[in-house]
Amino acid sequence: MLVSDLRTRYRDEGITPSLAADFQQHVTAFYEAKGRHDMEWRHTTDPYKIVVSEVMLQQTQVPRVAVIYPKFIERFPDFAALAAAEQADLLAAWQGMGYNRRALNLQKLAGIIVDEYNGTVPHDPAVLATLPGIGPATSCSIAAFAFNRPVVFIETNIRRVFIHYFFDDDKIVDDSELLPLVAAMLPENSREWYWALMDLGTALKSSVKNPNQRSRHYTKQNTFEGSDRKIRGSVLKKMLEQKRGSPDVFAKEMNEEPARVRGIMEKMAGEGFFVRESETYYRVSGPQLDERDARQE
């Protein structure tokens, strides 16, 4: 199917049943032939495992998740185990994923599911979106993949597909223009449909100029090298190994400005990663907190 044909039909006729049927057939055929069927989280409907995979996939590429995900599930097999985990163990299991705040949010989410929902994941995306670390897109992806709910949402790969197939190359596209298309194209089996769209979007990354650059919502990711993210990752790794440490010592080891490292570690303490022991030392948060520190946390 030619992309120009879909664009012309959509521009001239709008969303028609025949347009939807042809597009669905095209996407489905792609998925059957080239879909990523080997992903472990696509072989389960266990809501816990799907929640973990979707949080991991928020900001980490599939190959890395594929390595860490099964080890994480083995270490923390359900919400109760995750909620009760030592924070140092949790963060150690998360190493290599990046954006470590997701791990802390995931543990908070697990505690809420255990304490407030009797261990059962809500089906409603609006309720899911109130949980820590779960935004609108992730709440819908969980609803689709865990419960096959007919939800309508946009994430980066879905956006890439619809811009590429339905909008001219000189068009700047707002998500409000995409949502009616996403809704109209949604078949009964939302679970496999969104898998197919995401796989097609991933394939487009290597075959066409990034259509998402034509999105009104496009932002270019900052480089990792030399970023605060890299320093945060290095500091966290050192702290998990040593359990406590000094920003000034870490700054010297990493050849970074001491003030910058101090600021990053203070921010991480505020986020719950560390506890400040003194002006010059921090320790990893965990059950070793005394009563005074626990109240302050």
N, C-alpha and C positions, 0 to 999 in steps of 0.2 A: 504494500500500500504506500503510495506516494504521500509525503507530508504535505506537498502543495495541494493535493486533492482535498485532504481534510481541512486545510486552512480555507480553501476557496468555498467549500460547502458550508463551513461554519460561518464565514463572513457573509455569504449570500443568503443562506437559509436559516441560520441559527441552529439550535440543538433540535435535531429531528430523530425519530426512532431509528431510522436507517443509519444515521451518523453514529449514534450510540452503539448500535449493533456491530457496525464495521470496526469501530475503535475497540470495542470489547474483544472481538475476534482477533484483532491484531495483537493486542496486549496478551491475551491468553495463549496465542500461538507462540509468542516470544517466550513466555514463562515455561511452557511445556518443553521447548527446545533448549533454552539457555538459562532457566531460572536457577537460583542458588538453593537447590533442594537439600544440601548437606548440612545446613545450619541446625545445630542441636536443638535450639529453642523453637524450631519449626516442627518438631516432632513431639510436642507436648501441648496440652491445653491446661496444664497446671497453672493457675493464676499466679502463684508465687514465682515460679520459674520465669514466667513471661514478664512479670513486673521487674525482676532482676535484669533480664536481658534488655528490656526497653530502656531502663535507666542507664545501663552500660552503653547502649548504642546511641545515647543522646549526643555524645561528644567524642566517641572513640570509634575508630574504623573496625569493620567486621573482622579482619584477620586477627587483630589483637584480642577482641572480645572472644573469638572462637577458642583461643588458647586459655584465657583466664576464666571464662564463664564456667566450664565444667568443674574446675578446681574449687571455685567459689561455692558452687552448689553443693559439692561434696563436703566442704567445710561447714557450710551453713545451709542445711537441707530444707528449712522451712522458716516461716516468720518468727516462730518462737525462738529458734536457735539464733537467728540473726539479731533479734531484739535483746537477747541475753548475752551476746558476744562481748568480750573485752574489746575496748576501742582499739588498742594496739594490735590485736589479732585481726580485727576487721580491716584496719588500714594496711596491714601487712599483706592480707589477701587481695587487697585492691591495687597493690603496687603494679605499675606498668599501665594502668588505665588512664592516669591523668585526671585532672579536675576532681581531686579527692573529696571535695565538699559533697559530691554526690553520694559517697559512701556513708557520710554522717547523716545525710538526709534520708538515705535508704534505711538506715537503722532506726531513725525516728519514725519513719513510715511503718516499719515492722512493728514497733511498739504500739502505735495507734491501731493498727489492724488487729493485733492481739487483744489490746485492752478495751477498745471501743467497738470493734466489729466482730468479736468472737472468732478471730482468725480467718474471717471470710472477706474476700476482696469485693468491694461494691461494684455493681455492674454499670452504674450511671456515671458517664464521663464527668458530669458536673460535680459529683461527689468526689471522684478520683482526683480532680483538679485541685481540691482543697488539701490534699496530702502533701507533705514536704517533698520538694524536688520534682513535683509532677505538674507540668504545664498543660495547656490546652491540647497540643499535638500528642504528647505522651499519654494523656488520659484517654484520648480517643484510640490510640494505637493499642493500648491495653484492652479497652473494651472490644475492639475488633478481633485481636489475636487470641484473647482468652475466652471471649464469650460470643464471637461472631456477630457482634452488634452492628447494625447498618448505620454507622456513624460517618459523618462527612468532615474531613479535616485535610490540612495541608502541612507537609513537612518538605524538607529541601529536595528530596528525590521526586516526590509527587509534583511539586512546583515545576521542577525541571521538565518533566514529561509533558505537562499540559501547556506550558509556554512554547515548547518546541513544536508540538503537533498542531496547535490551534492559533498561534499568533505570529504575524509577520516579523521579520528580523529587525525591523526598525521601530517596533512597538514596545513602549514601556508599559508593563503589566502590573496592575494591583491585584492582590489576593482576592479582593471583592469580585473581580472579573473571573477568577478561576473557580470560586466556590460553586456557582451554578453548574459549571461543567463537571466538576468532581461529583456533585450530587446526581446529575443526570446520567452519568456513566456508571454509577454504582450498581453492580448486580446483586443477586441474593446472597452469594457467598462472599461477604466482605473480607473475611480472613485471607483467602487465597488471592483475592483481587488486589488488596493492598500489598501483599508480598510481591505480586507480579509488577505492580506499578513501581515499587521501590527498586526492584531488580532492573527494570527497564531504565529507570532514572540513573542508576549506577552505571549501566552500560553506555548511556549517552555521554557520560563524562569523558570517555576516551574516544568518542567518535564524532562529536560536534563541538563547536565553540559553546562554552557554558551558557545555556539559555537563562540561567538564574541571574546573570549579569543584567538581564533586561527586566528583572523584577524590581518594583519600587521598594521592596523590602531587603534588597541585596546589601550585604555588608561584607567587606573583605576581611578575613581573619588576620589578626596580627601575627607576625613571625614569632616562632617559639624561641629561637636562639637569642639569648640576652634578655628575655622577658622576665617579668615577675613570676610567671607560671613556672618557668624553668627553675628559678631560685626556690620557689615554694616546694617543688618536687624534690630538689636536692636536699633542702632543709628537712623535709619530712622523712626522707630516707635515712638521713643521719640520726634524727631523733628516734626513729623506730629501732635503729641499731643500738643506740647508746642510752635511750630512755630519758636522758636529760642533756642539755647543752647550752652553750653560750653563743649569742649572735655574733659577737666580735671574733670568736674563734672560728666559727663557720665562715664568716666573711673573709678571713685571712686564707682559709683553706680553699675557698672558691674564687679568690681574687676579685671580690666584690666590695663595694663601699659599705663600711660597717653600718652607717646610718640607714642605708637601704635595707639591709638584712634585718636590722633591729625593727624597722617599721613593718616589714613583712611578717616577722615572727609575732609581733604584738597584734597584728591583725588576725593571724592564725589563732592566737590565744583567744581573741574575742569571738572567733568562730567555733571554738570548742576543741581545737586540735591539741593545744598545749595549756598548761597552767604555769603562770609566772611565779617562780619561787623567790626571786630577788631582782635587783636592778640588772643583774648580769646573767641570770640563769633561768631556763624554762625546763619543764618536764612534760612528758606525754600524759595527756588526760587519762584517767582510769580509776579503778577502785582504790588506789592508794591515796586518793584525796582525803584529807582530814575533814572533820565536821565543818570547820570554818571555811575551807575552800569549797566544800560541797554547797554551802549556803550561797557563796558568792557566784558559783556556776549557775 
